[in-house]
Amino acid sequence: MTIQATRTEAFVPVKRPFNFQRWFAATGWRHLVGVVMVVFSAFPLLYVLSASLNPQGTLTGSNELFSEIGLDAYGRLLDNPEQPFAVWFANTLIISGTTAVLSVFLGALAAYSFSRMRFTGRRTGLLTLVLVQMFPQLLAVVALFLLMSTIGDMFPAIGLNTHIGLIMVYLGGALGVNTYLMYGFFNTIPASIDEAAKIDGASHARIFFTIILRLVAPILAVVALLSFIGTTNEFVVASVLLVDPEKQTLAVGLYKLVSNPNYADWSAFSAGAVLAALPVMALFLFLQKYIVGGLTAGSVK
C-alpha cells in the first residue's frame, strides 16, 4: 500500500504559476476580439434605443446615451392619426409572414424536385436559377411597376397597390436563391431513406411531407428567418408598388417621419425601428432550436 501510494504521488502534475503572456497568446486574444465585436455590434442598437427614449426628437441630442429617458416618442408614434403605425405594423406582419411561409413551401418543393428527380432540363434549370440571382431586384423596379399596373387593369385584386401583388413579387425574387440553398441541403439527405420508403409503397408526396421535411427542418428555419427579415426591411419595391398609406409597410411608413428634413422626428423613427425589431427577435428565438439543432445527423443514424 505504501509503495502504491508513493508511485501515485510521483505522477501528480505540478501546477505551473499563471503567466499572463502565455495565456493571452493561447486564448486571451480571442476574448479580446470577442469583446470588441460585441461592442461594435451592440453600439448601434444602444444608440437607436437611446434615441427612441430621448424626448427631444433629434439625433444630436442622443449623443450621450440614455442622458434623458422618456416615452414621448412612443406616444407620438402610436397616437398620430395621420401616420397609422399600427396599420403599417399589421401590414408588415401579414406580408412578411405570408412571404416567409410560401417561400419555404415553394422553395422546398422545387429543391426536392431538383434533388431527387431526373428530368430533361434539370441542369439548365439550376444554372438559370443561379444566373438570375446575379441581377438585383432593384434593376427590375420599372418593369415590375409596369407589369403590376397592367395586371391590375385586368385583375385588380393582384395588381398595383395590393398586398397580394407585392407578395407575389417577393416570392418571385426569393424563389431562386431559396431553391438553390435548399437544393444543397437536400443533397445531404441520403437517398437510401427515399428508397426504403418507396419499397414500403410511399409516393413522392408522402416521402416529401412525412420524411424529408422533418429532416431538413434546420434549412427551412433559416430560409423562413431570412425571408422574413428581408421582407420586413425591404423599402424600394414596397414604396413603388404600395401607394395607399393604409396599405404601406413599416419601412415605407417610417420613412415619412424623416423624409422632410425640417420636420424630421428621429425619436419617433427610432421608436418605430425598435418596435419593428421585436417580431424579428421573437421569430429568431423561436427558430433557434431548429437552426442549431442538427436534426439531420441524428436521423441518418
LINCORLIN-V557844 format. One line per field, one symbol per residue. phi: phi as a letter, one per 40 degrees, with the letter a starting at -180 (. if undefined). psi: psi as a letter, one per 20 degrees, with the letter a starting at -180 (. if undefined). burial: 1 if it has 16 or more other C-alpha atoms within 10 Angstrom, else 0. A space follows every 50 residues. Layout:
# LINCORLIN-V557844
phi = ???
psi = ???
burial = ???
This chain:
# LINCORLIN-V557844
phi = .cccccccccccccccccbcccccccbccccccccccccccccdcccccc ccccccgbcccbcccfcbbabcccccccbcccbccccccccccccccccc cccccccccccccccbbbacgccccccccccccccccccbcccccccccc ccccbdcbccgbccccccccccccccccccccdccccccdcccccccccc gccccccccbbccccbddccccccccccccccccbccccccbbcdcbccc cccccccbccccbcbccccccccccccccccccccccccccbcgcccccc c
psi = hggghghghhjpqppqqpogggghhgihhhhghggghgghhhghghgggg hhjoihjqhhijhopkhpprkhghghghjohinnhhgggggggggggggg ghggghhggghgghhhqorpjghhgghhgghhihpqhhhjgghgghghgg hhhhnhhjbqkqhgghghghghhihghgghghghhhiippihgghhhhhj jqrhgggghhgghhhkhghgggggghgggghhipggghhghohphijrrg ggghhhhjhohhkpnhghghghhghhighggghghhjhhhgjhlhgghhh .
burial = 00000000000000000000000000000000000000000000001111 11111111101100110000011100100000111011101110111111 11111011111111100000000001001000000010000001100110 11000001111111111011101111111111101100100001000000 00000011000110111111111111111011111011111100001111 11110011000001111111111001000100010010011000110000 0
